[in-house]
Amino acid sequence: MNEPLLIWAKLFLRLSLVLLALGILPLLAVSYVFTGFDPLIPVFLSITVAPLGAVTLVVTLILFLVALVRRPPPGPS
């Protein structure tokens, strides 16, 4: 695979996982574990941060596909 694209794809994958975790996990925690707390901040996180995580996940998939397509042909070993 194309090495710089692969590095960027891995970094975007990590970023998207962190953003999705920040957007979804607090909402799940307030919904199921801490039911007595006000869910305002977790709802705001799920509305603002989780879509960014989804977009970066799509960008990650595109980068992985581009890295696969731009793979150099195997040469003699």
N, C-alpha and C positions, 0 to 999 in steps of 0.2 A: 504494500500500500504506500501511498504517498505520505512520507513521514510528517511533514508540517501539518497537513490536513488531518492526519490521524491524531496528532497532539491537540489540535484545536477541537476536534470532535470529542476527545476525552475530557477536555476542560469544560466544554459546553455541556456534556453529559453530567458532570459533577455539579455545575451551576444549576442545571435544570432540576436535578434531584434535591438540592438544597432549597431552591425556591418552592418546589412542590411540597416539600416537607414543612417549610415555614407557613405555607398557605393552608395545608390540610390538617396537619397534626394538632395544632391548637384548637381547631374547630371540633375535631373528634374528641379531644380531651375534655373540652367544656361540655360537649353533648352527652358523653357517656360516663366520665369519671367525676368531674367537678360540676355537677348539675346545679349547684346553688349559686354559681357565679354568673355575672352578667356577660352574655356572649358577644358584646358589641365589638371588642377588639379582634377576637378570632374571626368574626364575620367580615370585618374590614380586611383582615389579612387574606381571607379566602377570596375576596372579591378583587383585591389588587395584586397580590403576590402570586397566587396560584395560576392565573392566566399567563403571567410572564414566564413561569416555569413551563407551562405547556408550549408556549411559543419557542422557548429555547430548546425544548425537547424536539420539536419539529425541525429546528435549525440543525440540531445534532444529527438527526436522521438524514437530512440532506447532505451534511458534511461527510457522514460515513458512506453514503452512496456515491458521492463525487470522488472520495478517496478510493473506493473500489473500482470505479470506472477508469480513473487515471493511473491505475496500477501499471507499472512498466512490464513489458513482455518478459517472460523468463528467458534468460540468456544461457550460454553454455557455462557449465560449472567446472 
